Amino acid sequence: MKIAIAQQNYHIGNFESNFQKIKKAIEEAVAKGADIVAFSELAVCGYAPRDFLEFDDFIASCLEVIEQIKAETVGKDIAVVVGAPSVNPVVEGKDLFNSAYFIADGEIKHLAHKTLLPTYDIFDEYRYFEPGKNFDLVSYKGQQIALTVCEDIWNIGNENPLYTVCPMDELIKKQPDFMINISASPFAYDHAEERIEVLKENVNRYGVPVFYVNAVGAQTEVIFDGGSLVLDDSANIVDEMPFFEEKMGIYDTNELIDTQKSVDKTQAKDKIPLIYDALIMGIRDYFGKLGFRFAILGSSGGIDSAVTLAIASAALGSEQVRAVLMPSQFSSDHSVNDAEQLSKNLGNPYDIIPIKNIFKSYTYALKKPFEGTTFNVTEENIQARIRGDLLMALSNKFGYILLNTSNKSEAAVGYGTLYGDMCGGLSVLGDVYKMEVYALARYINREREIIPENIIIKPPSAELRPDQKDSDSLPDYAILDEILYQYIEKRQGPKKLVNMGYDSALVARILKLVNTNEYKRYQTPPMLRVSSKAFGMGRRMPIVGKYLS
């Protein structure tokens, strides 16, 4: 039997576009002699539709696409496995299932409902779906198929404390010939390796080949990297599809049984190249799916804006990204020159709008109410807000989308100005720590100097007062990032951090900064997610919590 895997990029709620992609893949699979073509989880509507699932019209549209797919299988000797919501007929449960449809000969031959509904990090599936409770194989062309949905293969041997059942432990009792798993597994720079290990564990436990089809593409801040996989019955990786690309592959089940071969067709998973590619896809899909064309950002001559500008130019085209240099009386000449040189290297349009006189107007207007006070962070923030106002004015006038350039280290400790440098329509680096930003800069320059070397090597500074350096108010970024990573990604509390060897006073200071600045992060644009724990929908903290504040 030949199985086709269609790794595709869907658009939430764009039913016509999604169907046309599915239809084209069905036609290609038929032409290449496939018996089954499999698509990813909730492919019909895109993952994750969230509260769209509460609209009857949205569900009706999903079911209309299922009817269209059914028609595509009439007289074509092919079965389609596709993800979509299905209606729960039992009144006492949730209204919907997250289902894998098995369609052939114009009919729904089988429905496999997702049993393990994740409710952690970015996932909130139990809000909408009823868990599946029946475990039956699909019988097709003499083959017995275990059909599962995403998380259902992650509770191997019922070892995950979040769940009380293991779907494959039930399905294997009925002796399937192979497994098809349809998934929407989001990108994190270390997640692809974890997926492979999970799939290998499944094969080693159950002894059947696995066809794993994953979604690709970005949905607001959540990015799906693809990397769909085929493993033979010895847990060899027969194929791993490209990351961040749409692709179809066709595989013969006869070549996956008793192969007695050592196969490992995997691709490189280096952290920084993966993050770079993910951010490009995140920007490209955010703009493309919302119908935006042009981006704008403030170019300061610093590392964060430089990396953001380079990545945005790669994603959208340099001519589509406008940089604005806004020097003040505190800006160094080399920062302006560096920012100018960066735009010349990239070939993007740029403007220079000095803010010195605008800042003087503010200080003059505030002279009386500020009487008796000295220059402090207030005046620094005024400069940041002037820049934000100018960028938003250009955004409104010309239809640009403002890209926020703050990194994760700054966002974590509140090193940014609300309604100033924290404004924007999309945060490109909000899930990228400062040291990772430097690594991205080096990666961008791997073939030629795009980002001027001086931007990379000079001490980071907001340049909001004379001779200002980030190190005046923040620990060294190498240490700061380590502590932030342990606290945010690994959820290590202060005692554990101190036991790991970090200074207790420094730990207390950093954790207090993180928690007391939660209110700022509630007002930031969506941040493209590239780690296992990003700020935003996957990290839910109370603003007024007392813990560590």
C-alpha positions in Angstrom: 0.0 0.0 0.0 1.2 3.5 -0.9 0.7 6.3 1.7 1.1 9.9 0.7 1.8 12.6 3.3 0.8 16.1 2.5 2.6 18.7 4.7 0.7 21.9 4.1 0.3 25.5 5.4 -3.3 26.3 6.2 -5.0 29.6 7.1 -7.4 29.5 10.0 -11.0 30.0 8.8 -10.0 30.3 5.1 -12.0 27.3 4.0 -11.8 27.9 0.3 -8.0 28.2 0.3 -7.6 25.2 2.6 -9.8 23.1 0.5 -8.0 24.0 -2.8 -4.7 22.9 -1.2 -6.2 19.6 -0.1 -7.9 19.0 -3.4 -4.6 19.7 -5.3 -2.8 17.2 -3.1 -5.5 14.6 -3.6 -5.1 15.0 -7.3 -1.3 14.7 -7.1 -1.6 11.6 -4.8 -4.0 9.9 -7.3 -1.6 10.7 -10.2 1.3 9.1 -8.3 -0.7 5.9 -7.4 -1.2 6.5 -3.7 -3.8 4.5 -1.9 -4.1 6.9 1.0 -3.3 10.6 1.4 -3.0 12.0 4.9 -3.3 15.7 6.0 -2.6 17.3 9.3 -4.7 17.9 12.4 -7.7 20.3 11.9 -6.4 20.8 8.3 -9.9 21.8 7.1 -10.1 24.9 9.3 -6.5 25.4 10.4 -5.0 24.9 13.8 -5.8 26.3 16.3 -9.2 28.0 15.6 -9.8 28.7 19.3 -13.1 30.4 20.0 -14.1 30.3 16.3 -15.1 26.7 17.3 -18.0 28.2 19.3 -19.7 29.6 16.2 -22.2 27.3 14.5 -21.4 28.8 11.1 -17.7 28.0 11.5 -18.5 24.3 12.2 -21.0 24.3 9.3 -18.2 25.6 7.0 -15.9 22.8 8.3 -18.5 20.2 7.5 -19.1 21.7 4.0 -15.4 21.2 3.2 -15.7 17.6 4.4 -18.5 17.1 1.9 -16.3 18.6 -0.8 -13.5 16.2 0.1 -15.9 13.3 0.0 -16.8 14.2 -3.6 -13.1 14.2 -4.5 -12.8 10.5 -3.6 -15.6 9.3 -5.8 -14.3 7.0 -8.5 -10.6 7.7 -7.7 -9.6 4.7 -5.7 -8.0 6.7 -2.9 -8.7 7.3 0.7 -8.2 10.7 2.5 -7.2 11.1 6.1 -7.9 14.7 7.1 -8.4 16.6 10.4 -11.5 18.5 11.2 -14.0 19.1 14.0 -16.9 16.7 14.2 -20.2 17.0 16.1 -20.6 15.1 19.4 -24.2 13.6 19.3 -24.2 13.2 23.1 -25.7 16.2 24.9 -23.9 15.6 28.1 -20.4 16.2 26.7 -18.6 19.0 24.8 -20.2 19.8 21.5 -17.3 18.8 19.4 -14.6 16.2 18.8 -11.2 16.9 17.4 -11.3 14.2 14.7 -9.4 12.4 12.0 -11.8 11.6 9.1 -11.1 8.6 7.0 -12.9 9.2 3.7 -13.1 6.9 0.7 -15.6 6.2 -2.1 -17.5 9.4 -1.3 -18.2 8.3 2.3 -16.8 8.8 5.8 -15.6 5.3 6.5 -14.2 6.0 10.0 -13.9 8.8 12.6 -11.0 8.7 15.1 -11.6 11.2 17.9 -8.6 12.7 19.7 -8.5 11.2 23.2 -5.7 13.2 24.9 -6.6 16.8 24.8 -3.7 19.1 25.9 -4.4 22.0 28.2 -0.9 23.2 28.9 1.2 26.0 27.5 -0.4 27.3 24.2 -2.9 24.4 24.1 -6.5 24.7 25.5 -8.3 21.9 23.6 -10.4 20.7 26.5 -12.2 24.1 26.4 -13.8 23.0 23.1 -13.5 19.2 22.6 -14.8 16.0 24.1 -12.2 13.4 24.5 -12.6 10.3 22.3 -13.3 7.0 24.2 -13.5 4.4 21.5 -10.5 2.7 20.0 -11.1 0.9 16.7 -8.9 0.2 13.7 -9.6 1.4 10.1 -9.9 -1.5 7.7 -8.9 -0.5 4.1 -7.7 -2.6 1.2 -6.8 -5.5 3.4 -4.8 -3.4 5.8 -5.6 -2.6 9.5 -4.7 1.0 10.4 -4.3 2.6 13.8 -5.5 6.2 13.2 -4.5 8.7 15.9 -4.4 12.5 16.4 -1.3 14.3 17.6 -1.1 14.1 21.4 -2.6 10.6 21.4 0.9 9.1 20.7 2.7 11.1 23.4 1.4 9.1 26.4 3.5 6.0 25.7 2.6 3.2 28.0 0.3 5.6 30.0 3.4 7.2 31.7 2.3 10.8 31.3 0.7 11.9 34.6 -1.6 14.4 32.7 -3.6 11.5 31.2 -5.2 8.2 32.4 -5.3 6.3 29.1 -2.9 5.4 26.3 -4.8 5.1 23.0 -2.1 3.1 21.3 -2.1 0.6 24.1 -5.7 0.0 23.3 -5.3 0.0 19.5 -2.4 -2.4 19.5 -4.5 -5.1 21.0 -6.4 -5.2 17.6 -3.1 -5.8 15.7 -2.8 -2.9 13.3 -0.4 -3.1 10.4 0.8 0.5 10.7 -0.1 3.8 12.4 -1.1 7.1 10.8 -0.8 10.1 13.2 -2.1 13.5 12.0 -0.6 16.3 14.0 -0.3 20.1 14.6 2.8 20.1 16.7 4.2 23.7 17.1 7.8 24.7 16.6 10.3 25.2 19.4 14.0 25.1 18.6 14.4 21.8 20.6 11.1 20.1 19.8 12.0 18.3 16.5 14.4 16.0 18.3 11.8 15.3 21.0 9.3 14.3 18.4 11.7 11.8 16.9 12.3 10.2 20.2 8.6 9.9 20.9 7.9 8.3 17.5 10.8 5.9 18.0 9.5 5.0 21.4 6.1 4.2 19.8 7.7 2.0 17.2 9.8 0.2 19.7 6.8 -0.4 22.0 4.3 -1.4 19.3 6.4 -2.8 16.5 4.5 -1.1 13.6 5.6 1.5 11.1 4.5 5.1 11.7 3.4 7.8 9.2 3.4 11.1 11.0 2.1 14.2 9.2 2.6 17.6 10.8 1.3 21.0 9.9 3.6 23.7 8.6 3.1 27.5 8.7 2.5 30.3 11.3 -0.8 31.2 12.9 -0.2 34.6 14.6 2.6 33.9 17.1 2.5 30.0 16.9 4.7 28.5 14.3 4.5 25.0 12.9 7.7 23.6 11.3 6.5 20.5 9.5 9.2 17.9 9.7 6.7 15.1 9.0 8.2 11.7 9.6 8.1 8.1 8.3 9.5 5.3 10.5 9.8 1.6 9.6 9.0 -1.2 12.0 12.5 -1.1 13.4 12.3 2.6 14.4 14.6 3.6 11.5 13.8 7.1 10.1 12.9 6.5 6.5 12.2 10.1 5.8 11.9 13.5 7.6 10.3 16.2 5.4 11.8 19.6 5.2 11.2 22.2 8.0 9.2 25.3 7.1 8.2 24.0 3.6 5.1 22.5 2.0 5.9 19.1 0.6 4.3 15.8 -0.4 6.0 12.4 0.0 4.8 8.9 -1.0 5.9 5.7 0.8 5.3 2.0 0.2 4.3 0.1 3.4 6.0 -3.0 1.9 9.3 -1.3 2.2 8.8 -0.5 5.9 8.4 -4.1 7.2 11.3 -6.2 8.2 13.7 -3.9 6.4 16.7 -5.0 8.5 18.3 -1.8 7.5 19.9 1.1 9.5 18.3 4.2 8.0 18.5 7.7 9.4 17.3 10.3 6.8 17.1 13.2 9.2 18.1 16.8 8.6 20.2 19.2 10.7 18.6 20.7 13.8 21.0 23.4 14.8 19.3 25.9 17.1 20.1 29.3 15.5 19.4 28.3 11.8 16.1 26.8 13.0 15.2 30.0 14.9 16.1 32.1 11.9 13.9 30.1 9.5 11.1 30.1 12.0 11.1 33.9 12.4 11.1 34.3 8.6 8.1 32.1 8.3 6.4 33.8 11.3 6.7 37.2 9.7 5.9 36.1 6.2 2.7 34.3 7.3 1.6 37.0 9.7 1.7 39.5 6.8 0.5 37.2 4.1 -2.5 35.8 6.0 -3.6 39.2 7.2 -3.1 40.8 3.8 -0.4 43.2 4.9 2.5 44.1 2.6 4.8 46.7 4.2 6.7 46.8 7.5 8.3 49.6 9.3 10.7 49.7 12.3 12.9 52.0 14.3 16.6 51.4 13.3 18.8 52.5 16.2 22.2 51.2 15.2 21.8 48.5 17.9 21.9 44.8 17.6 18.1 44.1 18.1 16.8 46.5 15.5 19.6 45.3 13.1 18.7 41.6 13.4 14.9 42.4 13.1 15.5 44.5 10.0 17.6 41.8 8.4 15.1 39.0 9.1 12.1 41.1 8.0 13.9 41.9 4.8 14.6 38.2 4.2 10.9 37.5 4.9 9.2 40.2 3.0 11.8 41.6 0.6 14.1 44.5 1.4 12.0 47.0 -0.6 9.0 46.2 1.6 10.6 47.1 4.9 11.2 50.8 5.8 13.7 51.7 8.5 13.5 55.0 10.4 16.5 56.4 12.2 15.5 58.8 14.9 18.7 60.2 16.6 18.6 62.4 19.6 21.2 64.5 21.2 22.4 61.4 23.1 22.8 59.3 20.0 26.4 58.6 18.9 27.5 59.4 15.4 28.6 55.8 14.9 25.1 54.5 15.8 23.5 56.6 13.0 26.3 55.6 10.6 25.9 51.9 11.5 22.2 52.0 11.0 22.6 53.8 7.6 25.2 51.3 6.5 22.9 48.4 7.5 20.1 49.7 5.3 22.5 50.2 2.4 23.8 46.7 2.8 20.2 45.3 2.8 18.9 47.7 0.1 15.8 48.8 2.2 14.4 52.3 2.2 15.2 54.4 5.2 14.5 57.9 6.7 16.4 60.0 9.2 14.1 62.0 11.5 16.0 63.7 14.4 14.0 64.0 17.6 16.2 66.5 19.4 13.9 69.5 18.8 10.7 67.4 19.5 12.2 66.4 22.8 13.0 70.0 23.6 9.4 70.8 23.0 8.3 68.2 25.5 10.7 69.3 28.2 9.6 73.0 27.6 5.9 72.0 27.9 6.6 70.1 31.1 9.0 72.7 32.6 6.5 74.0 35.1 5.1 70.7 36.4 8.6 69.2 36.5 10.0 72.2 38.3 12.5 71.2 41.1 13.1 67.7 39.6 16.2 66.3 37.8 16.6 64.3 34.6 15.8 60.7 35.2 14.0 57.7 33.6 11.0 60.0 32.8 12.9 62.0 30.3 14.4 58.8 28.9 11.0 57.3 28.4 9.8 60.5 26.7 12.4 60.0 24.0 11.2 56.4 23.5 7.6 57.5 23.2 8.4 60.2 20.7 10.0 57.5 18.6 7.0 55.3 19.0 4.7 58.1 18.1 6.6 58.9 14.9 6.7 55.3 13.8 2.9 54.9 14.4 2.3 58.1 12.5 4.2 56.7 9.5 2.4 53.4 10.0 -1.1 55.1 9.9 -0.2 57.3 7.0 1.2 54.7 4.7 -0.3 51.4 5.9 2.9 49.9 7.4 2.8 47.4 10.2 5.2 48.3 12.9 7.6 45.6 13.9 8.6 45.6 17.6 12.4 45.0 18.1 12.5 44.1 21.8 14.2 40.9 22.8 13.1 38.3 25.4 15.7 39.4 28.0 14.4 43.0 27.8 10.8 41.9 27.8 11.4 39.7 30.8 12.9 42.4 33.1 10.8 45.3 31.8 13.7 47.0 30.1 11.5 48.9 27.6 9.0 51.8 27.5 5.3 51.2 27.2 3.8 53.1 24.3 7.4 53.7 23.2 9.8 51.0 22.0 7.4 48.3 23.2 4.7 49.2 20.7 4.1 47.4 17.4 1.9 45.0 15.5 4.3 42.0 15.8 7.2 41.3 18.0 9.9 39.5 16.1 12.5 38.9 18.8 10.2 38.7 21.9 11.1 35.0 22.4 14.8 35.4 21.6 17.2 36.0 24.4 19.9 38.7 24.0 22.8 36.2 23.6 20.7 34.4 20.9 20.2 37.7 19.1 24.0 38.0 18.9 24.2 34.5 17.5 21.5 35.3 15.0 23.6 38.3 13.8 26.6 36.1 13.3 24.4 33.6 11.4 23.0 36.4 9.2 26.6 37.4 8.4 27.7 33.9 7.7 28.4 34.5 4.0 28.9 38.3 3.9 28.7 41.3 6.2 25.1 42.4 6.2 25.0 43.7 9.8 28.0 46.0 10.3 30.6 44.5 12.6 30.5 47.5 14.9 26.8 46.9 15.7 27.7 43.4 16.9 30.8 44.2 19.0 29.8 47.5 20.6 28.4 47.5 24.2 24.5 47.5 24.0 22.9 50.9 24.9 19.5 52.5 24.7 21.3 55.9 24.2 18.7 57.8 26.2 21.2 59.7 28.4 25.0 60.5 28.1 27.2 57.5 28.0 24.4 55.1 28.9 25.1 51.3 28.8 22.6 48.5 29.4 25.1 47.2 32.0 24.5 50.3 34.1 21.1 48.8 35.2 21.2 45.2 34.1 23.5 42.2 34.9 25.8 40.9 32.1 23.5 39.4 29.5 25.2 36.0 29.6 24.3 35.6 33.2 20.9 37.3 33.0 19.9 35.0 30.1 20.9 31.9 32.0 18.8 32.8 35.1 15.9 33.9 32.9 16.0 30.6 31.0 16.0 28.6 34.2 13.1 30.6 35.7 10.9 31.0 32.5 11.5 27.8 30.5 12.5 25.4 33.3 10.2 27.0 36.0 13.0 26.9 38.6 12.2 28.9 41.8 14.6 31.1 43.7 15.9 28.4 46.0 16.8 26.0 43.2 18.5 28.8 41.3 20.6 29.7 44.3 21.4 26.0 44.8 22.6 25.9 41.1 25.3 28.5 42.1 23.7 31.8 41.2 24.1 34.7 43.7 21.0 34.9 45.9 20.7 38.8 45.8 21.0 38.7 42.0 18.4 36.0 41.7 16.0 37.9 43.9 16.5 41.1 41.9 16.0 39.4 38.5 12.9 37.4 39.5 11.4 40.5 41.1 11.9 42.4 37.9 10.3 39.6 35.9 7.2 39.5 38.0 6.6 43.2 38.7 6.8 43.9 34.9 4.0 41.4 34.0 1.7 44.3 33.4 3.9 45.6 30.6 3.9 42.2 28.8 0.1 42.1 28.8 0.3 45.2 26.5 2.9 44.0 24.0 2.2 42.8 20.5 2.1 39.0 19.8 5.6 37.5 20.1 6.7 34.9 17.6 7.1 31.7 19.6 10.4 29.8 19.0 11.0 28.3 22.5 9.2 25.9 24.7 7.9 28.7 26.9 7.3 32.1 25.3 5.6 35.2 26.7 2.0 35.4 25.5 -0.7 32.9 25.3 1.4 30.0 26.6 2.6 31.7 29.8 -0.3 32.8 32.0 0.8 34.8 35.1 -1.3 37.1 37.3 -0.4 40.8 37.1 -1.0 41.4 40.8 0.5 38.2 42.2 2.6 38.6 45.3 4.9 35.6 44.6 8.5 36.9 44.2 7.5 40.5 44.0 
